[in-house]
Amino acid sequence: MIIVTARSVPTTTDLIPIAREVRLAAQSLARHVKDHTPSLAPHLFTVLAWLEEGAATAGDLAARERVSAPTMSKSVSELEERGLVSRTVDPRDARQKIVTLTSSGRRALQQGRKDRDLYVAALLVDSTPDELADLLRGAQLIRKVVEQ
C-alpha cells in the first residue's frame, strides 16, 4: 500500500487537478453502474468475484474487502440464503467454515458482469471513434497506475 503525504507528490507539476478528475470520473462511473444494474449489490458481487479465484473463509474475505468479520459474515449468509455460495467445515480446522462459489453463484457473477458491461456500453454508444480510443487508452493507463 502506498502512503501518500504532501511531500510525496512532486511540486514541479500540478497533478492534483488531474488526480481529482480521474477520481471523480471513476467514482461517478462506479455509482452509475451500481445504481443502474439490476444484478447483485456491489458488496455481494465482489465477494462472488473473490470466490471465483478459489474457496476462502469469511475471515479471509473480510481481510480482502477490508471489512469487519461480522459484516462479511452477514454478506456470506445472504449469499448462502440465495444459493450463490455454500459453507462447509474446514477439514484442517473444524472451527472454520470454507465458503465456496456454487454454480448458481457463478451464473450470477457472469450475469452481473454482463449487466455492468452492457450498461457502460450504452453510456458509450454516442461516443466518436476517437473518443472511444481515448477512453480505452485512459482506462488502460488507470489500470497500469493502480496495479503498479
N, CA and C atoms as an extended XYZ file, in Angstrom:
444
Properties=species:S:1:pos:R:3:atomname:S:1:resname:S:1:resid:I:1 pbc="F F F"
N         0.843       -1.167        0.000 N   MET     1
C         0.000        0.000        0.000 CA  MET     1
C         0.891        1.233        0.000 C   MET     1
N         0.510        2.229       -0.782 N   ILE     2
C         1.254        3.484       -0.854 CA  ILE     2
C         0.698        4.435        0.196 C   ILE     2
N         1.594        5.002        0.984 N   ILE     3
C         1.211        6.034        1.945 CA  ILE     3
C         1.533        7.371        1.293 C   ILE     3
N         0.534        8.210        1.124 N   VAL     4
C         0.708        9.477        0.425 CA  VAL     4
C         0.781       10.615        1.426 C   VAL     4
N         1.769       11.446        1.236 N   THR     5
C         1.888       12.674        2.016 CA  THR     5
C         2.031       13.824        1.032 C   THR     5
N         1.876       15.047        1.511 N   ALA     6
C         2.023       16.213        0.642 CA  ALA     6
C         3.419       16.219        0.019 C   ALA     6
N         4.420       15.724        0.720 N   ARG     7
C         5.788       15.721        0.200 CA  ARG     7
C         6.012       14.655       -0.863 C   ARG     7
N         5.161       13.631       -0.948 N   SER     8
C         5.381       12.565       -1.920 CA  SER     8
C         4.870       12.908       -3.314 C   SER     8
N         4.136       14.032       -3.458 N   VAL     9
C         3.646       14.474       -4.764 CA  VAL     9
C         4.556       15.601       -5.238 C   VAL     9
N         5.157       15.456       -6.425 N   PRO    10
C         6.085       16.480       -6.912 CA  PRO    10
C         5.418       17.853       -7.017 C   PRO    10
N         6.158       18.887       -6.618 N   THR    11
C         5.615       20.248       -6.672 CA  THR    11
C         5.878       20.909       -8.012 C   THR    11
N         6.721       20.299       -8.855 N   THR    12
C         7.026       20.904      -10.153 CA  THR    12
C         5.893       20.726      -11.149 C   THR    12
N         5.051       19.746      -10.944 N   THR    13
C         3.887       19.561      -11.817 CA  THR    13
C         2.645       19.584      -10.954 C   THR    13
N         1.573       20.052      -11.528 N   ASP    14
C         0.344       20.112      -10.755 CA  ASP    14
C        -0.523       18.897      -11.086 C   ASP    14
N        -0.297       17.822      -10.347 N   LEU    15
C        -1.034       16.576      -10.560 CA  LEU    15
C        -2.395       16.575       -9.886 C   LEU    15
N        -2.610       17.479       -8.955 N   ILE    16
C        -3.848       17.461       -8.172 CA  ILE    16
C        -5.100       17.608       -9.045 C   ILE    16
N        -5.176       18.560       -9.987 N   PRO    17
C        -6.394       18.642      -10.816 CA  PRO    17
C        -6.634       17.385      -11.655 C   PRO    17
N        -5.563       16.781      -12.160 N   ILE    18
C        -5.713       15.547      -12.944 CA  ILE    18
C        -6.184       14.422      -12.029 C   ILE    18
N        -5.548       14.320      -10.865 N   ALA    19
C        -5.937       13.284       -9.906 CA  ALA    19
C        -7.401       13.429       -9.520 C   ALA    19
N        -7.839       14.663       -9.283 N   ARG    20
C        -9.236       14.915       -8.905 CA  ARG    20
C       -10.182       14.458      -10.018 C   ARG    20
N        -9.875       14.796      -11.258 N   GLU    21
C       -10.742       14.406      -12.380 CA  GLU    21
C       -10.818       12.891      -12.532 C   GLU    21
N        -9.685       12.229      -12.423 N   VAL    22
C        -9.667       10.764      -12.529 CA  VAL    22
C       -10.493       10.150      -11.406 C   VAL    22
N       -10.275       10.624      -10.178 N   ARG    23
C       -11.002       10.088       -9.024 CA  ARG    23
C       -12.507       10.328       -9.158 C   ARG    23
N       -12.895       11.546       -9.516 N   LEU    24
C       -14.320       11.856       -9.628 CA  LEU    24
C       -14.978       11.076      -10.764 C   LEU    24
N       -14.266       10.933      -11.883 N   ALA    25
C       -14.825       10.170      -13.007 CA  ALA    25
C       -15.019        8.706      -12.620 C   ALA    25
N       -14.019        8.136      -11.928 N   ALA    26
C       -14.126        6.733      -11.510 CA  ALA    26
C       -15.270        6.547      -10.515 C   ALA    26
N       -15.386        7.465       -9.561 N   GLN    27
C       -16.469        7.374       -8.572 CA  GLN    27
C       -17.838        7.526       -9.242 C   GLN    27
N       -17.931        8.466      -10.166 N   SER    28
C       -19.200        8.695      -10.854 CA  SER    28
C       -19.610        7.472      -11.669 C   SER    28
N       -18.662        6.893      -12.396 N   LEU    29
C       -18.966        5.702      -13.184 CA  LEU    29
C       -19.382        4.552      -12.281 C   LEU    29
N       -18.644        4.334      -11.197 N   ALA    30
C       -18.984        3.251      -10.269 CA  ALA    30
C       -20.385        3.449       -9.696 C   ALA    30
N       -20.717        4.677       -9.337 N   ARG    31
C       -22.042        4.973       -8.783 CA  ARG    31
C       -23.137        4.723       -9.825 C   ARG    31
N       -22.898        5.171      -11.055 N   HIS    32
C       -23.879        4.953      -12.124 CA  HIS    32
C       -24.108        3.464      -12.359 C   HIS    32
N       -23.033        2.715      -12.441 N   VAL    33
C       -23.163        1.272      -12.684 CA  VAL    33
C       -23.933        0.619      -11.544 C   VAL    33
N       -23.586        0.974      -10.326 N   LYS    34
C       -24.267        0.408       -9.147 CA  LYS    34
C       -25.755        0.743       -9.159 C   LYS    34
N       -26.090        1.978       -9.500 N   ASP    35
C       -27.479        2.432       -9.450 CA  ASP    35
C       -28.336        1.948      -10.614 C   ASP    35
N       -27.708        1.512      -11.705 N   HIS    36
C       -28.475        1.197      -12.910 CA  HIS    36
C       -28.354       -0.237      -13.391 C   HIS    36
N       -27.801       -1.106      -12.582 N   THR    37
C       -27.738       -2.514      -12.983 CA  THR    37
C       -28.571       -3.340      -12.001 C   THR    37
N       -29.374       -4.235      -12.519 N   PRO    38
C       -30.327       -4.966      -11.681 CA  PRO    38
C       -29.744       -6.140      -10.905 C   PRO    38
N       -28.512       -6.476      -11.167 N   SER    39
C       -27.956       -7.660      -10.514 CA  SER    39
C       -27.508       -7.345       -9.089 C   SER    39
N       -26.715       -8.188       -8.541 N   LEU    40
C       -26.297       -8.112       -7.139 CA  LEU    40
C       -25.707       -6.761       -6.737 C   LEU    40
N       -25.920       -6.425       -5.476 N   ALA    41
C       -25.295       -5.232       -4.894 CA  ALA    41
C       -23.780       -5.379       -4.987 C   ALA    41
N       -23.063       -4.255       -5.120 N   PRO    42
C       -21.608       -4.331       -5.305 CA  PRO    42
C       -20.865       -5.144       -4.250 C   PRO    42
N       -21.259       -5.019       -2.982 N   HIS    43
C       -20.523       -5.759       -1.948 CA  HIS    43
C       -20.712       -7.265       -2.092 C   HIS    43
N       -21.872       -7.705       -2.558 N   LEU    44
C       -22.110       -9.135       -2.773 CA  LEU    44
C       -21.422       -9.611       -4.054 C   LEU    44
N       -21.490       -8.781       -5.081 N   PHE    45
C       -20.831       -9.085       -6.345 CA  PHE    45
C       -19.334       -9.295       -6.135 C   PHE    45
N       -18.724       -8.427       -5.336 N   THR    46
C       -17.288       -8.513       -5.071 CA  THR    46
C       -16.929       -9.797       -4.338 C   THR    46
N       -17.756      -10.213       -3.397 N   VAL    47
C       -17.488      -11.468       -2.682 CA  VAL    47
C       -17.501      -12.636       -3.668 C   VAL    47
N       -18.478      -12.657       -4.563 N   LEU    48
C       -18.515      -13.727       -5.562 CA  LEU    48
C       -17.271      -13.694       -6.441 C   LEU    48
N       -16.828      -12.501       -6.809 N   ALA    49
C       -15.629      -12.387       -7.647 CA  ALA    49
C       -14.396      -12.931       -6.919 C   ALA    49
N       -14.271      -12.639       -5.623 N   TRP    50
C       -13.150      -13.203       -4.854 CA  TRP    50
C       -13.237      -14.723       -4.834 C   TRP    50
N       -14.439      -15.244       -4.650 N   LEU    51
C       -14.604      -16.700       -4.555 CA  LEU    51
C       -14.367      -17.396       -5.889 C   LEU    51
N       -14.502      -16.659       -6.963 N   GLU    52
C       -14.199      -17.231       -8.272 CA  GLU    52
C       -12.723      -17.647       -8.340 C   GLU    52
N       -11.887      -16.954       -7.583 N   GLU    53
C       -10.463      -17.277       -7.535 CA  GLU    53
C       -10.187      -18.506       -6.675 C   GLU    53
N       -11.150      -18.898       -5.856 N   GLY    54
C       -10.988      -20.078       -5.021 CA  GLY    54
C       -11.719      -19.921       -3.705 C   GLY    54
N       -11.986      -21.038       -3.064 N   ALA    55
C       -12.695      -21.042       -1.782 CA  ALA    55
C       -11.895      -20.276       -0.739 C   ALA    55
N       -12.610      -19.738        0.247 N   ALA    56
C       -11.963      -18.938        1.292 CA  ALA    56
C       -12.825      -18.960        2.540 C   ALA    56
N       -12.229      -18.584        3.659 N   THR    57
C       -13.022      -18.406        4.876 CA  THR    57
C       -13.617      -17.005        4.856 C   THR    57
N       -14.640      -16.791        5.659 N   ALA    58
C       -15.232      -15.462        5.774 CA  ALA    58
C       -14.191      -14.467        6.280 C   ALA    58
N       -13.303      -14.920        7.148 N   GLY    59
C       -12.227      -14.063        7.647 CA  GLY    59
C       -11.287      -13.622        6.536 C   GLY    59
N       -10.948      -14.565        5.651 N   ASP    60
C       -10.100      -14.226        4.500 CA  ASP    60
C       -10.795      -13.184        3.621 C   ASP    60
N       -12.080      -13.399        3.374 N   LEU    61
C       -12.847      -12.475        2.540 CA  LEU    61
C       -12.948      -11.099        3.191 C   LEU    61
N       -13.143      -11.073        4.498 N   ALA    62
C       -13.225       -9.796        5.224 CA  ALA    62
C       -11.911       -9.036        5.091 C   ALA    62
N       -10.810       -9.745        5.206 N   ALA    63
C        -9.500       -9.092        5.078 CA  ALA    63
C        -9.305       -8.539        3.668 C   ALA    63
N        -9.694       -9.304        2.667 N   ARG    64
C        -9.554       -8.842        1.278 CA  ARG    64
C       -10.387       -7.591        1.012 C   ARG    64
N       -11.581       -7.565        1.582 N   GLU    65
C       -12.500       -6.451        1.351 CA  GLU    65
C       -12.324       -5.320        2.352 C   GLU    65
N       -11.466       -5.549        3.346 N   ARG    66
C       -11.213       -4.550        4.390 CA  ARG    66
C       -12.501       -4.165        5.117 C   ARG    66
N       -13.245       -5.201        5.502 N   VAL    67
C       -14.455       -5.008        6.301 CA  VAL    67
C       -14.344       -5.873        7.554 C   VAL    67
N       -15.221       -5.640        8.505 N   SER    68
C       -15.193       -6.424        9.736 CA  SER    68
C       -15.692       -7.846        9.475 C   SER    68
N       -15.299       -8.742       10.350 N   ALA    69
C       -15.755      -10.133       10.245 CA  ALA    69
C       -17.283      -10.229       10.315 C   ALA    69
N       -17.951       -9.504       11.241 N   PRO    70
C       -19.420       -9.581       11.273 CA  PRO    70
C       -20.079       -9.074        9.981 C   PRO    70
N       -19.501       -8.034        9.383 N   THR    71
C       -20.045       -7.512        8.121 CA  THR    71
C       -19.937       -8.569        7.032 C   THR    71
N       -18.780       -9.223        6.934 N   MET    72
C       -18.600      -10.247        5.913 CA  MET    72
C       -19.472      -11.447        6.203 C   MET    72
N       -19.613      -11.803        7.461 N   SER    73
C       -20.466      -12.934        7.819 CA  SER    73
C       -21.903      -12.688        7.352 C   SER    73
N       -22.361      -11.465        7.509 N   LYS    74
C       -23.711      -11.105        7.056 CA  LYS    74
C       -23.823      -11.241        5.534 C   LYS    74
N       -22.806      -10.779        4.811 N   SER    75
C       -22.814      -10.892        3.343 CA  SER    75
C       -22.803      -12.349        2.910 C   SER    75
N       -21.952      -13.146        3.544 N   VAL    76
C       -21.863      -14.568        3.192 CA  VAL    76
C       -23.189      -15.263        3.499 C   VAL    76
N       -23.812      -14.917        4.615 N   SER    77
C       -25.114      -15.516        4.956 CA  SER    77
C       -26.160      -15.182        3.906 C   SER    77
N       -26.164      -13.928        3.458 N   GLU    78
C       -27.126      -13.523        2.420 CA  GLU    78
C       -26.876      -14.282        1.120 C   GLU    78
N       -25.621      -14.414        0.753 N   LEU    79
C       -25.287      -15.159       -0.467 CA  LEU    79
C       -25.652      -16.633       -0.327 C   LEU    79
N       -25.456      -17.191        0.865 N   GLU    80
C       -25.806      -18.594        1.105 CA  GLU    80
C       -27.324      -18.786        1.033 C   GLU    80
N       -28.082      -17.856        1.605 N   GLU    81
C       -29.547      -17.931        1.549 CA  GLU    81
C       -30.045      -17.904        0.102 C   GLU    81
N       -29.356      -17.195       -0.748 N   ARG    82
C       -29.720      -17.106       -2.166 CA  ARG    82
C       -29.203      -18.286       -2.977 C   ARG    82
N       -28.429      -19.163       -2.333 N   GLY    83
C       -27.893      -20.339       -3.023 CA  GLY    83
C       -26.685      -20.024       -3.896 C   GLY    83
N       -26.031      -18.881       -3.670 N   LEU    84
C       -24.911      -18.471       -4.512 CA  LEU    84
C       -23.560      -18.927       -3.973 C   LEU    84
N       -23.526      -19.251       -2.680 N   VAL    85
C       -22.318      -19.810       -2.064 CA  VAL    85
C       -22.754      -20.945       -1.139 C   VAL    85
N       -21.806      -21.793       -0.814 N   SER    86
C       -22.053      -22.822        0.199 CA  SER    86
C       -20.931      -22.746        1.219 C   SER    86
N       -21.248      -23.199        2.435 N   ARG    87
C       -20.246      -23.226        3.509 CA  ARG    87
C       -20.092      -24.660        3.983 C   ARG    87
N       -18.842      -25.070        4.132 N   THR    88
C       -18.540      -26.398        4.654 CA  THR    88
C       -17.472      -26.257        5.735 C   THR    88
N       -17.401      -27.235        6.599 N   VAL    89
C       -16.414      -27.222        7.679 CA  VAL    89
C       -15.023      -27.400        7.080 C   VAL    89
N       -14.094      -26.588        7.539 N   ASP    90
C       -12.704      -26.673        7.105 CA  ASP    90
C       -12.120      -27.965        7.667 C   ASP    90
N       -11.621      -28.865        6.817 N   PRO    91
C       -11.083      -30.139        7.307 CA  PRO    91
C        -9.844      -29.973        8.189 C   PRO    91
N        -9.168      -28.818        8.082 N   ARG    92
C        -7.968      -28.574        8.887 CA  ARG    92
C        -8.284      -27.890       10.209 C   ARG    92
N        -9.463      -27.239       10.287 N   ASP    93
C        -9.834      -26.505       11.492 CA  ASP    93
C       -11.353      -26.489       11.590 C   ASP    93
N       -11.904      -27.365       12.405 N   ALA    94
C       -13.357      -27.538       12.498 CA  ALA    94
C       -14.080      -26.274       12.982 C   ALA    94
N       -13.335      -25.312       13.515 N   ARG    95
C       -13.958      -24.051       13.950 CA  ARG    95
C       -14.231      -23.121       12.777 C   ARG    95
N       -13.578      -23.399       11.652 N   GLN    96
C       -13.693      -22.536       10.475 CA  GLN    96
C       -14.658      -23.129        9.454 C   GLN    96
N       -15.268      -22.247        8.674 N   LYS    97
C       -16.102      -22.679        7.546 CA  LYS    97
C       -15.444      -22.191        6.264 C   LYS    97
N       -15.444      -23.037        5.265 N   ILE    98
C       -14.923      -22.684        3.949 CA  ILE    98
C       -16.109      -22.270        3.081 C   ILE    98
N       -15.990      -21.107        2.469 N   VAL    99
C       -17.045      -20.573        1.601 CA  VAL    99
C       -16.646      -20.868        0.159 C   VAL    99
N       -17.585      -21.439       -0.584 N   THR   100
C       -17.329      -21.839       -1.968 CA  THR   100
C       -18.428      -21.286       -2.869 C   THR   100
N       -18.051      -20.884       -4.047 N   LEU   101
C       -18.992      -20.411       -5.056 CA  LEU   101
C       -19.772      -21.599       -5.610 C   LEU   101
N       -21.091      -21.481       -5.683 N   THR   102
C       -21.918      -22.536       -6.280 CA  THR   102
C       -22.064      -22.258       -7.780 C   THR   102
N       -22.640      -23.207       -8.499 N   SER   103
C       -22.871      -22.982       -9.932 CA  SER   103
C       -23.847      -21.821      -10.125 C   SER   103
N       -24.824      -21.673       -9.232 N   SER   104
C       -25.733      -20.517       -9.310 CA  SER   104
C       -24.975      -19.223       -9.050 C   SER   104
N       -24.036      -19.266       -8.132 N   GLY   105
C       -23.212      -18.100       -7.849 CA  GLY   105
C       -22.356      -17.715       -9.040 C   GLY   105
N       -21.824      -18.725       -9.711 N   ARG   106
C       -21.014      -18.479      -10.912 CA  ARG   106
C       -21.874      -17.822      -12.002 C   ARG   106
N       -23.087      -18.315      -12.170 N   ARG   107
C       -24.004      -17.723      -13.162 CA  ARG   107
C       -24.378      -16.293      -12.782 C   ARG   107
N       -24.616      -16.054      -11.497 N   ALA   108
C       -24.954      -14.698      -11.035 CA  ALA   108
C       -23.792      -13.738      -11.271 C   ALA   108
N       -22.584      -14.219      -11.057 N   LEU   109
C       -21.395      -13.401      -11.290 CA  LEU   109
C       -21.271      -13.066      -12.777 C   LEU   109
N       -21.460      -14.054      -13.625 N   GLN   110
C       -21.399      -13.819      -15.073 CA  GLN   110
C       -22.484      -12.841      -15.512 C   GLN   110
N       -23.692      -12.998      -14.974 N   GLN   111
C       -24.790      -12.091      -15.330 CA  GLN   111
C       -24.497      -10.681      -14.833 C   GLN   111
N       -23.942      -10.570      -13.644 N   GLY   112
C       -23.585       -9.259      -13.102 CA  GLY   112
C       -22.571       -8.550      -13.974 C   GLY   112
N       -21.582       -9.282      -14.430 N   ARG   113
C       -20.583       -8.689      -15.326 CA  ARG   113
C       -21.223       -8.254      -16.634 C   ARG   113
N       -22.092       -9.109      -17.165 N   LYS   114
C       -22.769       -8.781      -18.423 CA  LYS   114
C       -23.632       -7.531      -18.251 C   LYS   114
N       -24.405       -7.459      -17.175 N   ASP   115
C       -25.254       -6.282      -16.917 CA  ASP   115
C       -24.421       -5.014      -16.826 C   ASP   115
N       -23.322       -5.089      -16.104 N   ARG   116
C       -22.467       -3.916      -15.916 CA  ARG   116
C       -21.823       -3.484      -17.234 C   ARG   116
N       -21.328       -4.459      -18.004 N   ASP   117
C       -20.699       -4.141      -19.287 CA  ASP   117
C       -21.716       -3.552      -20.263 C   ASP   117
N       -22.918       -4.115      -20.315 N   LEU   118
C       -23.954       -3.591      -21.204 CA  LEU   118
C       -24.364       -2.176      -20.816 C   LEU   118
N       -24.432       -1.906      -19.523 N   TYR   119
C       -24.796       -0.569      -19.075 CA  TYR   119
C       -23.738        0.448      -19.499 C   TYR   119
N       -22.476        0.122      -19.283 N   VAL   120
C       -21.407        1.053      -19.662 CA  VAL   120
C       -21.356        1.198      -21.184 C   VAL   120
N       -21.562        0.120      -21.911 N   ALA   121
C       -21.597        0.213      -23.377 CA  ALA   121
C       -22.707        1.156      -23.834 C   ALA   121
N       -23.854        1.112      -23.165 N   ALA   122
C       -24.950        2.021      -23.509 CA  ALA   122
C       -24.558        3.473      -23.256 C   ALA   122
N       -23.767        3.722      -22.221 N   LEU   123
C       -23.289        5.084      -21.962 CA  LEU   123
C       -22.350        5.564      -23.067 C   LEU   123
N       -21.632        4.645      -23.687 N   LEU   124
C       -20.625        4.993      -24.684 CA  LEU   124
C       -21.151        5.047      -26.107 C   LEU   124
N       -22.399        4.678      -26.320 N   VAL   125
C       -22.925        4.482      -27.672 CA  VAL   125
C       -22.812        5.728      -28.562 C   VAL   125
N       -22.881        6.904      -28.006 N   ASP   126
C       -22.804        8.120      -28.814 CA  ASP   126
C       -21.389        8.690      -28.920 C   ASP   126
N       -20.409        8.002      -28.404 N   SER   127
C       -19.021        8.465      -28.459 CA  SER   127
C       -18.459        8.269      -29.866 C   SER   127
N       -17.554        9.160      -30.245 N   THR   128
C       -16.893        9.033      -31.544 CA  THR   128
C       -15.803        7.969      -31.447 C   THR   128
N       -15.348        7.473      -32.598 N   PRO   129
C       -14.235        6.511      -32.566 CA  PRO   129
C       -12.999        7.072      -31.859 C   PRO   129
N       -12.695        8.353      -32.062 N   ASP   130
C       -11.542        8.954      -31.377 CA  ASP   130
C       -11.763        8.995      -29.872 C   ASP   130
N       -12.974        9.336      -29.448 N   GLU   131
C       -13.273        9.357      -28.011 CA  GLU   131
C       -13.158        7.961      -27.410 C   GLU   131
N       -13.655        6.964      -28.131 N   LEU   132
C       -13.563        5.592      -27.635 CA  LEU   132
C       -12.107        5.150      -27.519 C   LEU   132
N       -11.290        5.517      -28.487 N   ALA   133
C        -9.860        5.177      -28.430 CA  ALA   133
C        -9.207        5.876      -27.236 C   ALA   133
N        -9.565        7.148      -27.005 N   ASP   134
C        -9.022        7.879      -25.851 CA  ASP   134
C        -9.456        7.231      -24.543 C   ASP   134
N       -10.731        6.841      -24.467 N   LEU   135
C       -11.229        6.183      -23.255 CA  LEU   135
C       -10.502        4.869      -23.000 C   LEU   135
N       -10.292        4.100      -24.052 N   LEU   136
C        -9.587        2.824      -23.893 CA  LEU   136
C        -8.166        3.061      -23.398 C   LEU   136
N        -7.462        4.006      -23.991 N   ARG   137
C        -6.099        4.308      -23.539 CA  ARG   137
C        -6.106        4.805      -22.097 C   ARG   137
N        -7.073        5.656      -21.764 N   GLY   138
C        -7.168        6.162      -20.393 CA  GLY   138
C        -7.450        5.048      -19.394 C   GLY   138
N        -8.361        4.155      -19.754 N   ALA   139
C        -8.689        3.031      -18.864 CA  ALA   139
C        -7.477        2.125      -18.671 C   ALA   139
N        -6.749        1.871      -19.757 N   GLN   140
C        -5.547        1.035      -19.655 CA  GLN   140
C        -4.482        1.715      -18.803 C   GLN   140
N        -4.361        3.018      -18.913 N   LEU   141
C        -3.390        3.752      -18.102 CA  LEU   141
C        -3.782        3.728      -16.623 C   LEU   141
N        -5.054        3.917      -16.337 N   ILE   142
C        -5.515        3.843      -14.938 CA  ILE   142
C        -5.209        2.473      -14.356 C   ILE   142
N        -5.504        1.425      -15.102 N   ARG   143
C        -5.204        0.062      -14.639 CA  ARG   143
C        -3.714       -0.113      -14.352 C   ARG   143
N        -2.877        0.393      -15.275 N   LYS   144
C        -1.422        0.298      -15.100 CA  LYS   144
C        -0.970        1.022      -13.838 C   LYS   144
N        -1.468        2.226      -13.635 N   VAL   145
C        -1.078        3.017      -12.475 CA  VAL   145
C        -1.522        2.345      -11.175 C   VAL   145
N        -2.737        1.836      -11.161 N   VAL   146
C        -3.282        1.209       -9.949 CA  VAL   146
C        -2.560       -0.102       -9.637 C   VAL   146
N        -2.162       -0.831      -10.658 N   GLU   147
C        -1.557       -2.154      -10.455 CA  GLU   147
C        -0.046       -2.105      -10.225 C   GLU   147
N         0.538       -0.914      -10.229 N   GLN   148
C         1.995       -0.799      -10.001 CA  GLN   148
C         2.366       -1.251       -8.614 C   GLN   148
